[in-house]
Amino acid sequence: MKISSLITIYFTVLISFFIISCGQTTLKDDGLDSKSIEEASGTSTGGSSDDNSTGDSGDDNSTGDSGDDNSTGDSGDDNSSFTVSSFSPADGATGVNKTGTTITITFSDDVSLKNTDDSSTTSWTTTVTSEDSCSGSYGWKLVHISRDNFTNCHPENGSVSGKTITLSLKGTLASSGNYIIKVLKTSLDGSASTQSISGVQLSSEDNSSFTAGN
């Protein structure tokens, strides 16, 4: 065989090997590209799952926030406090007239002296003109006026109108007597209670004092 023929065969084999090698490299690169596309697709699916997680949705629509916005606590605060706003004579007043004295008690809302039979007392008249037992003769009353720590109470006629209870004291106050006015939540005999017109009971007993003149 001629040397030129051997050289031709050698180069032919070498070129064929080079072509085969290049084809394998191209296929390998194509496989990586395909795998990269699949991985990218998988990552996108995972991100979609995160974006639509029920955890995020739960936070946005949590019943906790809704509960706070619509809590009955706030509404309850608007209607749950019924108190005495003022007394006349003012607390600590001195030189109050001994006869013909009028006491007014004003509340934070329209007042009702509610009886256990669901009726309301709007006015009353006391026939006696002298002090008597607070727990006996005056046990049904919701306002007591006393100068001896409520062993005995001073008699009065009374009426209820709107936010005000008006008391007209009977008889004569003791000279320089120190009197205390007490507004009760519930009468001593349990037959009545001090409420707002909407049925909210007085938050707590309230007191005021005055001193009669000489």
BELUR-V916893 format. One record per residue. N is the residue number from 1. SS is DSSP state (helix for helix, strand for strand, loop for the rest). Layout:
# BELUR-V916893
n:N ss:SS
n:N ss:SS
This chain:
# BELUR-V916893
n:1 ss:loop
n:2 ss:loop
n:3 ss:helix
n:4 ss:helix
n:5 ss:helix
n:6 ss:helix
n:7 ss:helix
n:8 ss:helix
n:9 ss:helix
n:10 ss:helix
n:11 ss:helix
n:12 ss:helix
n:13 ss:helix
n:14 ss:helix
n:15 ss:helix
n:16 ss:helix
n:17 ss:helix
n:18 ss:helix
n:19 ss:helix
n:20 ss:helix
n:21 ss:helix
n:22 ss:helix
n:23 ss:helix
n:24 ss:helix
n:25 ss:helix
n:26 ss:helix
n:27 ss:helix
n:28 ss:helix
n:29 ss:helix
n:30 ss:helix
n:31 ss:helix
n:32 ss:helix
n:33 ss:helix
n:34 ss:helix
n:35 ss:helix
n:36 ss:helix
n:37 ss:helix
n:38 ss:helix
n:39 ss:helix
n:40 ss:helix
n:41 ss:helix
n:42 ss:helix
n:43 ss:helix
n:44 ss:helix
n:45 ss:helix
n:46 ss:helix
n:47 ss:helix
n:48 ss:helix
n:49 ss:helix
n:50 ss:helix
n:51 ss:helix
n:52 ss:loop
n:53 ss:loop
n:54 ss:helix
n:55 ss:helix
n:56 ss:helix
n:57 ss:helix
n:58 ss:helix
n:59 ss:helix
n:60 ss:helix
n:61 ss:loop
n:62 ss:loop
n:63 ss:helix
n:64 ss:helix
n:65 ss:helix
n:66 ss:helix
n:67 ss:helix
n:68 ss:helix
n:69 ss:helix
n:70 ss:loop
n:71 ss:loop
n:72 ss:helix
n:73 ss:helix
n:74 ss:helix
n:75 ss:helix
n:76 ss:helix
n:77 ss:helix
n:78 ss:helix
n:79 ss:helix
n:80 ss:loop
n:81 ss:loop
n:82 ss:loop
n:83 ss:loop
n:84 ss:strand
n:85 ss:strand
n:86 ss:strand
n:87 ss:strand
n:88 ss:strand
n:89 ss:loop
n:90 ss:loop
n:91 ss:loop
n:92 ss:loop
n:93 ss:strand
n:94 ss:strand
n:95 ss:strand
n:96 ss:strand
n:97 ss:loop
n:98 ss:loop
n:99 ss:loop
n:100 ss:loop
n:101 ss:loop
n:102 ss:strand
n:103 ss:strand
n:104 ss:strand
n:105 ss:strand
n:106 ss:strand
n:107 ss:strand
n:108 ss:loop
n:109 ss:loop
n:110 ss:loop
n:111 ss:strand
n:112 ss:strand
n:113 ss:strand
n:114 ss:strand
n:115 ss:strand
n:116 ss:loop
n:117 ss:loop
n:118 ss:loop
n:119 ss:loop
n:120 ss:strand
n:121 ss:strand
n:122 ss:loop
n:123 ss:strand
n:124 ss:strand
n:125 ss:loop
n:126 ss:loop
n:127 ss:loop
n:128 ss:loop
n:129 ss:loop
n:130 ss:loop
n:131 ss:loop
n:132 ss:strand
n:133 ss:strand
n:134 ss:loop
n:135 ss:loop
n:136 ss:loop
n:137 ss:loop
n:138 ss:loop
n:139 ss:loop
n:140 ss:loop
n:141 ss:loop
n:142 ss:loop
n:143 ss:strand
n:144 ss:strand
n:145 ss:strand
n:146 ss:strand
n:147 ss:loop
n:148 ss:loop
n:149 ss:loop
n:150 ss:loop
n:151 ss:loop
n:152 ss:strand
n:153 ss:strand
n:154 ss:loop
n:155 ss:loop
n:156 ss:strand
n:157 ss:strand
n:158 ss:strand
n:159 ss:strand
n:160 ss:strand
n:161 ss:strand
n:162 ss:loop
n:163 ss:loop
n:164 ss:strand
n:165 ss:strand
n:166 ss:strand
n:167 ss:strand
n:168 ss:strand
n:169 ss:strand
n:170 ss:loop
n:171 ss:loop
n:172 ss:loop
n:173 ss:loop
n:174 ss:loop
n:175 ss:loop
n:176 ss:loop
n:177 ss:loop
n:178 ss:strand
n:179 ss:strand
n:180 ss:strand
n:181 ss:strand
n:182 ss:strand
n:183 ss:strand
n:184 ss:loop
n:185 ss:loop
n:186 ss:strand
n:187 ss:loop
n:188 ss:loop
n:189 ss:loop
n:190 ss:loop
n:191 ss:loop
n:192 ss:strand
n:193 ss:strand
n:194 ss:strand
n:195 ss:strand
n:196 ss:strand
n:197 ss:loop
n:198 ss:loop
n:199 ss:loop
n:200 ss:loop
n:201 ss:strand
n:202 ss:loop
n:203 ss:loop
n:204 ss:loop
n:205 ss:loop
n:206 ss:strand
n:207 ss:strand
n:208 ss:strand
n:209 ss:strand
n:210 ss:strand
n:211 ss:strand
n:212 ss:strand
n:213 ss:loop
n:214 ss:loop
